[in-house]
């Protein structure tokens, strides 16, 4: 296309080619703003998702102390002193702590498979009911709908063959022992009450028991908690 130059007595009117550079920069700015808006929306969604996950996790951990109290009572009621030397999988009790180790021959019981096994009625147990008027835990679930299962392991490193043969007695060389207490020593509980240990054997040692809780909740939220108990 050609442009003409018109001359007159008073001056000239000049025309030039327009390249559209202003439109190009406007479209570029619009694209940048669109990308920024999408990034902001994704950031808000991610923060909301993280906040939701934290809430689910806190909800799963809320009833852990209540569950531990019930588990300790259940084990004391259902597992006698002689039965504590053998495995009772359906009760969630194991007389050895290497049952769920990747390498059971190791002296350290790390329970490396506790988070990878499938927890079911054959190897664990639902948390006992806590019907104190609030129904904090009922049929293995708390009021938020979280299912609570547990496994209790005596911190003694024995093979299944030794347990079957009845050779898994308490031995300080094979078990992690609790500190020896003095006779008549009181135990302070979370409730503020004090109860005297019974019976009391001077100089006796007690093995530790490891309690592992698996709490599964909404949106595939799974939380594992561990605590140690002693007689």
Secondary structure, DSSP 4 states (H G I P E B T S, - for coil): -----EE-SS-EE-------HHHHHHHHHHHHHHHHHHHHHHHHHHHHHHHHHHHHHHHHHHTHHHHHHHHHHHHHHH--TTGGGS-BGGGTEES-S-TT-SSTTSSS---TTTTTS---TTT-EEPPPB-SSS-SEETTEETT--EEEEEEEESB---HHHHHTT-----TTTBPBPPP--TT-EEE-TTS-EEE-SS--TT---BEEEEEEEEE-GGG-EEEEEEEEE-
